Amino acid sequence: MEMDHNPDRICVWPGYFNTRTSRRNGRRVPKDSSVIKPDIDGLFLAARKLGLKKIKRDEGVSHPSRPHLKEGRMWVSRGGSKQSVGANSKEELLQLIGAQWRQMQRDQKDATVERIAQGPQTGDRRARSQRKNRSSDSSAEKRSSFKKRSSFKKR
C-alpha cells in the first residue's frame, strides 16, 4: 500500500525508541526517553496519552533498515502535533512520545511490583493456593508437633 508523499505527515517507527539499539543503529531518542521492547500498540497508546489526535497506524510494515521486523509504523499529522503538544520538529515529537511511553512503562512495572507485594486477592483461589506460608513461627510450631522417630523397630 504505497501512499503519495504528504508533507504534513511525520512517520514514527517503534524502533526509534528501543533502549537496546544504539543511536548509530537507529534509536532516535535519548536513553531516558527510550523503552524496552517497543511495539506499535505501546507507541499508539503513548501518543494518544500525550494528547495527539490525528494518528494513523500501519501494522505489519517493516522499516527499510530492519526488513526482518514487521514492527509497524505510525503516521502523525505535523500540524496536529504542533497544535496539540507544541512540538516544532520531528525530533521534539519523538522525545515527547518517548518520555510519555517510558513513564507509562515505569508506572506499569511499579503497579506489577505492588500487586505482587500485596499478594493474591481474596477469592483468587489459584493464586492463593500458590502462596507459601510466610510466617516462620507458625510453621515451626507445626514442625515441633511431629516427633522425630529416634529408632526404628527391628523386625
C-alpha positions as CSV (number, residue, x, y, z in Angstrom):
1,M,0.0,0.0,0.0
2,E,2.1,2.9,-1.3
3,M,0.9,6.3,-0.3
4,D,1.7,9.6,-2.1
5,H,4.0,12.0,-0.3
6,N,2.3,14.2,2.2
7,P,4.4,16.9,3.7
8,D,2.0,17.2,6.7
9,R,2.8,13.7,7.9
10,I,5.5,12.5,10.2
11,C,6.4,8.8,10.2
12,V,7.2,7.3,13.6
13,W,8.6,3.8,13.9
14,P,8.7,1.9,17.2
15,G,12.3,1.0,16.6
16,Y,13.2,4.7,17.2
17,F,12.5,4.1,20.9
18,N,14.4,0.8,21.5
19,T,16.6,1.0,24.6
20,R,18.7,-1.9,23.3
21,T,19.7,-0.3,20.0
22,S,22.4,2.3,19.8
23,R,22.0,5.8,18.2
24,R,24.1,4.6,15.3
25,N,21.8,1.6,14.8
26,G,18.6,3.6,14.6
27,R,17.5,4.8,18.0
28,R,16.4,8.4,17.6
29,V,15.7,9.4,21.2
30,P,18.0,9.8,24.3
31,K,18.2,6.8,26.6
32,D,15.9,8.4,29.1
33,S,13.2,8.6,26.5
34,S,13.6,5.1,25.2
35,V,11.7,1.9,26.2
36,I,12.2,-1.8,26.5
37,K,10.7,-3.9,23.7
38,P,8.8,-1.2,21.8
39,D,5.8,-2.2,19.7
40,I,3.2,-0.4,17.7
41,D,0.5,-0.7,20.4
42,G,2.6,0.8,23.0
43,L,3.6,3.6,20.7
44,F,0.0,4.3,19.8
45,L,-1.1,4.4,23.4
46,A,1.8,6.7,24.4
47,A,1.0,9.1,21.5
48,R,-2.7,9.1,22.5
49,K,-1.9,9.7,26.2
50,L,0.4,12.5,25.2
51,G,-2.6,14.2,23.5
52,L,-2.1,13.6,19.8
53,K,-5.3,13.3,17.9
54,K,-4.5,12.8,14.2
55,I,-2.8,9.4,14.2
56,K,-2.9,6.6,11.7
57,R,-1.3,3.2,12.3
58,D,0.2,0.9,9.6
59,E,0.5,-2.6,11.0
60,G,2.8,-5.2,9.7
61,V,5.2,-2.9,7.7
62,S,8.9,-3.0,8.2
63,H,11.4,-0.2,8.4
64,P,13.7,-0.2,5.4
65,S,16.8,-0.8,7.6
66,R,15.0,-3.5,9.6
67,P,13.3,-5.6,6.9
68,H,13.0,-8.7,9.1
69,L,11.0,-6.9,11.8
70,K,7.3,-6.3,10.9
71,E,7.1,-3.6,13.6
72,G,4.5,-1.4,12.0
73,R,4.6,2.4,11.9
74,M,2.5,5.4,12.9
75,W,1.7,8.4,10.9
76,V,1.3,11.6,12.9
77,S,-0.1,14.9,11.5
78,R,2.6,17.6,11.6
79,G,0.1,20.4,12.1
80,G,-1.8,18.3,14.7
81,S,1.3,17.6,16.7
82,K,2.3,21.3,16.7
83,Q,-1.2,22.3,17.8
84,S,-1.8,19.6,20.5
85,V,1.6,19.1,22.1
86,G,3.6,22.1,20.8
87,A,6.3,20.0,19.0
88,N,8.0,22.1,16.3
89,S,10.1,19.3,14.9
90,K,10.0,15.5,14.4
91,E,12.9,15.1,17.0
92,E,10.9,17.1,19.6
93,L,7.8,15.0,18.9
94,L,9.8,11.7,19.2
95,Q,11.3,12.8,22.6
96,L,7.9,13.8,23.9
97,I,6.3,10.5,22.9
98,G,9.4,8.6,24.2
99,A,9.2,10.3,27.6
100,Q,5.5,9.6,27.9
101,W,6.0,6.0,26.8
102,R,8.8,5.4,29.3
103,Q,6.7,6.8,32.1
104,M,3.8,4.5,31.2
105,Q,6.2,1.5,31.2
106,R,7.6,2.6,34.6
107,D,4.1,3.0,36.1
108,Q,3.1,-0.4,34.7
109,K,6.2,-2.0,36.3
110,D,5.6,-0.3,39.6
111,A,1.9,-1.5,39.6
112,T,3.0,-5.0,38.9
113,V,5.6,-4.9,41.7
114,E,3.0,-3.5,44.1
115,R,0.4,-6.2,43.1
116,I,3.0,-9.0,43.7
117,A,3.9,-7.5,47.1
118,Q,0.2,-7.3,48.1
119,G,-0.2,-11.0,47.4
120,P,-3.3,-12.7,46.0
121,Q,-6.8,-11.1,46.4
122,T,-9.5,-12.8,48.5
123,G,-11.3,-15.2,46.2
124,D,-8.4,-15.7,43.8
125,R,-8.1,-19.4,44.6
126,R,-5.5,-20.3,42.0
127,A,-3.1,-17.6,43.3
128,R,-3.8,-18.3,46.9
129,S,-3.0,-21.9,46.6
130,Q,0.4,-20.9,45.2
131,R,1.1,-18.8,48.2
132,K,3.6,-20.2,50.7
133,N,3.0,-19.5,54.4
134,R,5.2,-16.5,55.1
135,S,5.1,-16.5,58.9
136,S,8.0,-18.7,60.1
137,D,6.9,-19.0,63.7
138,S,3.7,-20.9,62.9
139,S,5.5,-23.4,60.7
140,A,8.0,-24.0,63.5
141,E,5.1,-24.9,65.8
142,K,3.7,-27.3,63.3
143,R,7.0,-29.0,62.9
144,S,7.5,-29.5,66.6
145,S,4.2,-31.3,67.0
146,F,5.6,-34.1,64.9
147,K,8.0,-36.2,66.9
148,K,11.2,-37.5,65.2
149,R,11.4,-41.2,65.5
150,S,14.8,-41.9,67.0
151,S,14.8,-45.6,66.4
152,F,13.0,-47.9,64.1
153,K,11.9,-51.3,65.4
154,K,14.0,-54.1,64.0
155,R,11.9,-57.0,62.8
